[in-house]
Amino acid sequence: MIPDGLRNPLISLYEEALSEYRAGRWESVGTKAGKLCEVIFTIVDGKISGVYPSGPSKPRNMVDGCKGLEKHNKDHGRSLCIQIPRLLTAVYEMRNNREIGHVGSDVDPNHMDAELLIRAVKWLMAELVRNFATMSTGDARDLIESVTERSFHAVWVDGDTKRVLNTSLKSKEKVLVLLYASAGKAELEQLREWIEYKNKSEFQSKVMKPLHKAALIHIDERRGEATLMPTGTRRVEEAGLLSLF
């Protein structure tokens, strides 16, 4: 088990990276991702050595430190000794040595970097869960998404009740945000209640079906569920729907 002195900053930095991403603060995503790499390196190094330090520490050289883990591959497996360390090296390189903030470019490099980094961070977290909790890749991914749901600040949660805090959003946008904050899936009736849409038939015809037709969500009538599609996820993230204002 990962000790509290490492687990707590791991979760905290992960949540902070997600918050910065949702707020569109692209450069800050890189800062949080870099610090998270240092924590993850400390955890993996402690696992391999059998001795965990009281808190995270930054290796003198991340590249050399990660390469040093590879020699333990036979005893501890490729995930901990090769795959995680090599991705840590890549993320750390992006964090420290990218020329960001170019003026006049048609594509914001900070945004592109943030897209790559946030997905790398999610993979790293899921891989840690899979290794330390001894579960499948799918179960690890689901657990990480549930952590994402708990740390989601644009949606108020009280038991089984959820509300989108940005009241200026339209009904369709609220549905997308709620699905995004619910690990991508929710019951149709739940969604209607959460956005307080009174008319059930209009909710289906004016809100849900257009979203389904636009391939932003998929509606499973048999199960009475809606699932956020990748296009819907992209709409939420790129249209600024996660902002509180």
Buried (B, 14 or more C-beta within 10 A) or exposed (E): EBEEBBBBBBBBBBBBBBBBBBBBBBBBBBBBBBBBBBBBBBBBBBBBEEEBBEEBEBBEEBEEBBBBBEEBBEEBEEBBBBBBBBBBBBBBBBBEEBEBEEEEEEEEBBBBBBBBBBEBBBBBBBBBBBBBEEBEEEBBBBBBBEBBBEBBBBBEEEEEEBBBEBEEBEBBBBBBBBBBBBBBBBBBEBBBBBBEBEEEEEBBEEBBEEBBEEEBBBBEEEEEBBBBBEEBBEBBBEEEBBBEE
